[in-house]
């Protein structure tokens, strides 16, 4: 573990920007602020030098997630423009940035968007990329890595208001996936807020409805578990499933945690309000 005094901080802007995303490839970190104008920052991991490499000035810009599908394909996902189409930005991780033209992208329902709670409403495995929405409708958008053909799948998830829907997705492989969320304004409610798929996101089955710890901001499969072990993080709990999401055990009542990632099969890192935690799971 690094010495707690061995830290460096950088200030990306003198403006009061809020950040909910973090992506990386081999050499760089990338982040983009929520709200418009959206500034895309590229940060050198070794030197921590940084620069703005792209801007989105559309008034509706609100970037919910940013993820590298591979070292040469990064994808950022924003709330839609006035035309209600998906709004995406691509990068090759080096010099090329491209705002995807709305033509050909799926149209959202008025009131359908995404949540920036944990930077995990984008997932990828094998040849597929998935994105999840919430609000008026909570759906799954699937494409292959060329981003040419899109499929849209309805879900049985809780939905209908601006605070409801899928907040996080993860796929273990091309077939097996899990979605989690709920309603952040009613965090104890636990109905229809966890679902799994075994056909690549085409159909979803509700799991643990009424018998889980409530609202979830982030869900992650444990590496090497064949998709049977999953961690879920909410503002008021950390929970764990050993049967693919069908049943859950609460591990902690820690509050104000929003996102998580596995360093390895036994080490989980969690982040939230003003802190980062490390948890060992045997």
C-alpha positions as CSV (number, residue, x, y, z in Angstrom):
1,X,0.0,0.0,0.0
2,X,1.3,3.4,-0.9
3,X,2.5,5.8,1.8
4,X,-0.5,8.0,2.6
5,X,1.8,11.0,2.5
6,X,2.9,10.1,-1.1
7,X,0.1,12.1,-2.8
8,X,-0.2,14.6,-5.5
9,X,-3.1,16.9,-6.3
10,X,-3.8,18.9,-9.4
11,X,-6.3,21.5,-10.1
12,X,-7.7,21.1,-13.6
13,X,-9.5,24.5,-13.8
14,X,-10.1,27.6,-11.9
15,X,-13.8,27.3,-12.8
16,X,-16.1,25.5,-10.4
17,X,-16.4,22.3,-12.4
18,X,-18.0,19.1,-11.2
19,X,-16.6,15.8,-12.3
20,X,-18.4,12.4,-12.2
21,X,-16.3,10.5,-14.7
22,X,-12.8,9.0,-15.0
23,X,-11.5,6.9,-17.8
24,X,-8.0,5.6,-18.6
25,X,-5.9,3.8,-21.1
26,X,-2.2,2.8,-20.7
27,X,-0.7,6.3,-20.4
28,X,-3.4,8.8,-19.7
29,X,-6.4,9.5,-17.5
30,X,-9.4,11.2,-19.1
31,X,-12.3,13.1,-17.4
32,X,-15.1,15.5,-18.4
33,X,-17.1,17.7,-16.3
34,X,-20.9,17.5,-16.1
35,X,-22.9,20.5,-17.3
36,X,-22.2,22.7,-20.3
37,X,-19.8,23.7,-21.6
38,X,-18.2,20.2,-21.1
39,X,-14.4,20.2,-21.1
40,X,-12.6,17.0,-21.9
41,X,-9.3,16.7,-20.0
42,X,-6.3,14.5,-20.8
43,X,-3.9,13.8,-17.9
44,X,-0.5,12.2,-18.2
45,X,-0.3,9.5,-15.5
46,X,3.4,10.0,-14.8
47,X,3.8,13.8,-14.9
48,X,0.2,14.8,-14.1
49,X,0.4,17.4,-16.8
50,X,-2.9,18.0,-18.4
51,X,-4.8,19.8,-21.2
52,X,-8.3,20.3,-22.6
53,X,-8.5,18.2,-25.7
54,X,-12.2,18.6,-26.6
55,X,-15.2,20.7,-25.8
56,X,-18.9,20.2,-26.1
57,X,-20.8,23.5,-25.8
58,X,-24.3,22.2,-26.5
59,X,-26.6,23.5,-23.7
60,X,-27.9,20.0,-22.8
61,X,-24.4,18.5,-22.5
62,X,-24.2,16.5,-19.3
63,X,-21.7,13.6,-19.4
64,X,-22.8,10.6,-17.4
65,X,-20.0,8.1,-18.1
66,X,-16.7,7.8,-19.9
67,X,-15.0,4.5,-20.5
68,X,-12.2,3.0,-22.6
69,X,-13.5,-0.1,-24.4
70,X,-9.9,-0.9,-25.3
71,X,-6.7,1.3,-25.2
72,X,-7.6,2.9,-28.6
73,X,-11.4,3.4,-28.2
74,X,-12.8,5.7,-25.6
75,X,-16.5,6.4,-25.3
76,X,-18.3,9.2,-23.4
77,X,-22.0,9.3,-23.1
78,X,-24.1,12.4,-22.5
79,X,-27.7,13.2,-21.8
80,X,-29.4,13.8,-25.2
81,X,-29.7,17.0,-27.2
82,X,-33.0,18.6,-28.0
83,X,-33.5,16.0,-30.8
84,X,-33.5,13.3,-28.1
85,X,-30.9,11.2,-29.8
86,X,-28.0,9.5,-28.0
87,X,-25.1,11.9,-27.7
88,X,-21.7,10.3,-27.8
89,X,-18.0,11.4,-28.1
90,X,-15.3,9.0,-29.3
91,X,-11.5,9.2,-28.9
92,X,-8.6,7.0,-30.0
93,X,-6.8,8.0,-26.8
94,X,-4.3,10.1,-28.6
95,X,-5.2,12.9,-31.0
96,X,-8.5,12.0,-32.6
97,X,-11.8,13.2,-31.1
98,X,-15.1,12.9,-32.8
99,X,-18.6,13.9,-31.7
100,X,-20.9,11.2,-33.2
101,X,-23.4,12.7,-35.6
102,X,-27.0,12.1,-34.4
103,X,-28.0,10.5,-37.7
104,X,-28.3,6.8,-37.1
105,X,-28.2,6.8,-33.4
106,X,-31.3,5.6,-31.4
107,X,-33.9,8.2,-30.3
108,X,-34.7,8.5,-26.6
109,X,-38.1,9.0,-25.1
110,X,-38.7,12.5,-23.7
111,X,-37.6,12.2,-20.1
112,X,-35.2,9.3,-20.7
113,X,-31.6,10.0,-19.9
114,X,-28.8,8.4,-17.8
115,X,-27.3,8.8,-14.3
116,X,-23.8,10.1,-13.5
117,X,-23.8,8.5,-10.0
118,X,-20.9,6.1,-10.6
119,X,-19.6,6.3,-14.2
120,X,-20.9,2.8,-14.8
121,X,-23.8,3.0,-17.2
122,X,-21.5,1.9,-20.0
123,X,-20.2,-1.7,-20.1
124,X,-18.3,-3.8,-22.7
125,X,-17.4,-7.5,-23.2
126,X,-16.4,-9.3,-26.3
127,X,-17.7,-7.6,-29.4
128,X,-20.5,-5.7,-27.7
129,X,-20.9,-2.3,-26.0
130,X,-23.9,-1.6,-23.8
131,X,-25.4,1.6,-22.4
132,X,-28.2,1.9,-19.9
133,X,-30.8,4.7,-19.4
134,X,-33.3,5.6,-16.7
135,X,-36.0,8.1,-16.0
136,X,-39.2,8.0,-18.1
137,X,-37.9,4.8,-19.7
138,X,-35.1,2.5,-18.5
139,X,-33.7,0.6,-21.4
140,X,-30.5,-1.1,-22.7
141,X,-28.8,0.1,-25.9
142,X,-26.4,-2.4,-27.5
143,X,-24.0,-2.0,-30.4
144,X,-20.8,-3.6,-31.7
145,X,-17.5,-1.8,-31.6
146,X,-17.9,-0.2,-35.0
147,X,-21.0,1.6,-33.5
148,X,-22.9,1.2,-36.8
149,X,-25.9,-0.9,-35.9
150,X,-27.8,-0.3,-32.6
151,X,-30.4,-2.4,-30.8
152,X,-32.7,-1.2,-28.0
153,X,-34.2,-3.4,-25.4
154,X,-36.9,-2.7,-22.9
155,X,-36.4,-3.8,-19.3
156,X,-38.8,-4.6,-16.4
157,X,-36.8,-2.2,-14.2
158,X,-38.5,0.4,-11.9
159,X,-39.0,3.5,-14.1
160,X,-41.3,6.3,-14.9
161,X,-39.9,9.3,-13.0
162,X,-36.7,11.3,-13.4
163,X,-35.1,9.6,-10.3
164,X,-35.9,6.0,-11.2
165,X,-34.2,3.4,-13.4
166,X,-30.9,1.7,-14.1
167,X,-27.9,3.4,-12.6
168,X,-25.2,0.8,-13.3
169,X,-24.6,-2.1,-15.5
170,X,-21.8,-4.7,-15.8
171,X,-21.3,-7.6,-18.2
172,X,-19.1,-10.6,-17.3
173,X,-19.1,-11.8,-21.0
174,X,-21.1,-11.4,-24.1
175,X,-24.1,-13.1,-22.6
176,X,-24.1,-12.6,-18.8
177,X,-24.9,-9.2,-17.4
178,X,-26.4,-7.4,-14.4
179,X,-28.2,-4.0,-13.9
180,X,-28.8,-2.2,-10.7
181,X,-30.3,1.0,-9.5
182,X,-33.7,2.1,-8.1
183,X,-34.8,5.5,-6.9
184,X,-32.2,7.9,-5.3
185,X,-35.0,9.9,-3.7
186,X,-36.4,6.8,-2.0
187,X,-33.2,4.9,-1.1
188,X,-34.9,2.2,1.1
189,X,-37.2,1.1,-1.7
190,X,-35.9,-2.2,-3.2
191,X,-38.6,-3.3,-5.7
192,X,-37.5,-4.1,-9.3
193,X,-34.1,-2.5,-8.8
194,X,-31.9,-5.5,-9.7
195,X,-32.0,-7.5,-12.9
196,X,-29.9,-10.0,-14.8
197,X,-29.6,-11.2,-18.4
198,X,-28.2,-14.3,-19.9
199,X,-28.7,-13.4,-23.6
200,X,-26.5,-10.3,-24.0
201,X,-29.1,-7.8,-22.8
202,X,-32.0,-8.7,-25.0
203,X,-34.2,-9.9,-22.1
204,X,-33.9,-9.2,-18.4
205,X,-35.2,-11.0,-15.2
206,X,-35.8,-9.1,-12.0
207,X,-33.9,-10.5,-9.0
208,X,-34.2,-10.0,-5.3
209,X,-37.1,-7.7,-5.6
210,X,-38.1,-6.6,-2.1
211,X,-35.2,-8.5,-0.4
212,X,-32.2,-6.3,-1.1
213,X,-30.6,-3.4,0.7
214,X,-32.2,-0.7,-1.6
215,X,-30.9,1.9,-4.0
216,X,-27.7,0.9,-5.8
217,X,-25.3,3.2,-7.6
218,X,-22.7,0.7,-8.8
219,X,-22.6,-3.0,-9.5
220,X,-19.4,-5.0,-10.5
221,X,-18.7,-8.7,-11.2
222,X,-15.9,-10.2,-9.2
223,X,-13.0,-11.2,-11.6
224,X,-12.7,-14.9,-12.1
225,X,-16.1,-15.8,-10.5
226,X,-17.7,-17.0,-13.7
227,X,-20.3,-14.2,-13.2
228,X,-21.6,-15.7,-10.0
229,X,-20.1,-13.2,-7.5
230,X,-21.1,-9.5,-7.6
231,X,-20.6,-6.5,-5.4
232,X,-23.2,-3.7,-5.2
233,X,-22.6,-0.3,-3.7
234,X,-25.3,2.2,-2.6
235,X,-25.3,5.4,-0.7
236,X,-26.1,3.5,2.4
237,X,-24.6,0.0,2.0
238,X,-22.1,-2.4,0.4
239,X,-23.7,-5.7,-0.5
240,X,-22.5,-9.0,-2.0
241,X,-24.0,-11.8,-4.0
242,X,-22.6,-15.3,-4.5
243,X,-25.3,-16.6,-6.8
244,X,-25.3,-14.1,-9.7
245,X,-27.5,-11.5,-8.1
246,X,-30.4,-13.7,-7.0
247,X,-29.7,-13.2,-3.2
248,X,-27.6,-10.6,-1.4
249,X,-25.8,-10.2,1.9
250,X,-25.0,-6.7,3.3
251,X,-21.3,-6.4,4.0
252,X,-21.3,-2.9,5.4
253,X,-23.5,0.1,6.3
254,X,-20.9,2.6,5.0
255,X,-22.6,5.7,3.7
256,X,-21.9,8.1,0.8
257,X,-20.1,5.6,-1.4
258,X,-20.9,5.8,-5.1
259,X,-18.6,3.6,-7.1
260,X,-16.4,0.6,-6.9
261,X,-13.8,-1.4,-8.9
262,X,-11.8,-4.6,-8.4
263,X,-8.0,-4.4,-8.2
264,X,-7.9,-8.1,-8.3
265,X,-10.2,-11.0,-7.3
266,X,-9.8,-10.2,-3.5
267,X,-9.3,-6.5,-3.4
268,X,-12.1,-4.0,-3.9
269,X,-11.7,-0.2,-4.0
270,X,-14.7,2.0,-3.2
271,X,-15.0,5.7,-3.6
272,X,-17.5,8.3,-2.5
273,X,-17.8,11.6,-0.7
274,X,-14.3,12.8,0.2
275,X,-12.8,9.3,0.6
276,X,-11.5,6.2,-1.1
277,X,-11.7,2.8,0.7
278,X,-10.1,-0.5,0.1
279,X,-11.9,-3.7,1.1
280,X,-10.5,-7.3,1.2
281,X,-13.0,-10.0,0.3
282,X,-12.1,-13.7,0.6
